[in-house]
Amino acid sequence: MSVSIFLFLALLFVIALLIVRALGRSGPGPDAPPDTRRAPGPEQLLAERYARGEIDEEEYRRRLATLRGTPPGGPSP
């Protein structure tokens, strides 16, 4: 009888440990409310538009320079 109680308590401990690890590992997912997701920054959005082909390289560099506050074609920080 003491062995079965020990096994039962060990099982409860393992279940609790797995639940705690699963909750600690999970971050806000794609279905999370907007206030818990981190929005991409303006440079990230611009890079994504360039990668999708929505803007060309010249426009990308010009807008990136504007976001960074440097003149287009000037030194990058």
C-alpha positions as CSV (number, residue, x, y, z in Angstrom):
1,M,0.0,0.0,0.0
2,S,2.8,2.4,0.8
3,V,4.4,1.7,-2.6
4,S,1.1,2.6,-4.4
5,I,0.9,5.9,-2.5
6,F,4.5,6.7,-3.4
7,L,3.8,5.9,-7.1
8,F,0.7,8.0,-7.0
9,L,2.5,11.0,-5.4
10,A,5.4,10.6,-7.9
11,L,2.9,10.6,-10.8
12,L,1.3,13.8,-9.4
13,F,4.7,15.4,-9.1
14,V,5.6,14.6,-12.7
15,I,2.3,15.9,-14.0
16,A,2.7,19.1,-12.1
17,L,6.3,19.5,-13.3
18,L,5.2,19.0,-16.9
19,I,2.4,21.6,-16.6
20,V,4.8,24.1,-15.0
21,R,7.4,23.6,-17.8
22,A,4.8,23.8,-20.5
23,L,3.4,27.1,-19.2
24,G,6.8,28.6,-18.7
25,R,7.9,27.7,-22.2
26,S,4.9,29.1,-24.0
27,G,5.0,32.7,-25.1
28,P,2.4,34.7,-26.9
29,G,1.5,32.8,-30.0
30,P,0.0,34.1,-33.3
31,D,-3.5,33.8,-31.9
32,A,-2.7,35.8,-28.8
33,P,-4.5,39.1,-28.2
34,P,-2.8,42.1,-29.9
35,D,-1.7,43.6,-26.6
36,T,0.4,40.6,-25.7
37,R,2.1,40.2,-29.1
38,R,5.2,42.3,-29.9
39,A,4.7,44.4,-33.0
40,P,7.5,44.5,-35.5
41,G,9.4,47.8,-35.7
42,P,9.4,50.2,-38.6
43,E,12.7,48.9,-40.0
44,Q,11.5,45.3,-39.8
45,L,8.3,46.3,-41.7
46,L,10.3,48.1,-44.3
47,A,12.6,45.1,-44.7
48,E,9.7,42.8,-45.1
49,R,8.2,45.0,-47.8
50,Y,11.5,45.0,-49.7
51,A,11.8,41.2,-49.4
52,R,8.3,40.8,-50.8
53,G,9.2,43.1,-53.8
54,E,6.7,45.8,-52.9
55,I,9.5,48.4,-53.0
56,D,12.8,48.5,-54.9
57,E,16.3,48.9,-53.5
58,E,16.4,52.7,-54.0
59,E,13.2,53.3,-52.2
60,Y,14.2,50.9,-49.4
61,R,17.5,52.7,-48.8
62,R,15.8,56.1,-49.0
63,R,13.1,55.2,-46.5
64,L,15.6,53.4,-44.2
65,A,17.8,56.6,-44.2
66,T,14.7,58.6,-43.3
67,L,13.8,56.3,-40.4
68,R,17.4,56.4,-39.1
69,G,17.6,60.2,-39.6
70,T,20.6,60.1,-42.0
71,P,20.7,61.5,-45.5
72,P,20.2,59.0,-48.3
73,G,23.6,57.6,-49.4
74,G,25.2,58.9,-46.2
75,P,27.2,56.8,-43.7
76,S,25.2,54.1,-41.9
77,P,25.3,54.0,-38.1
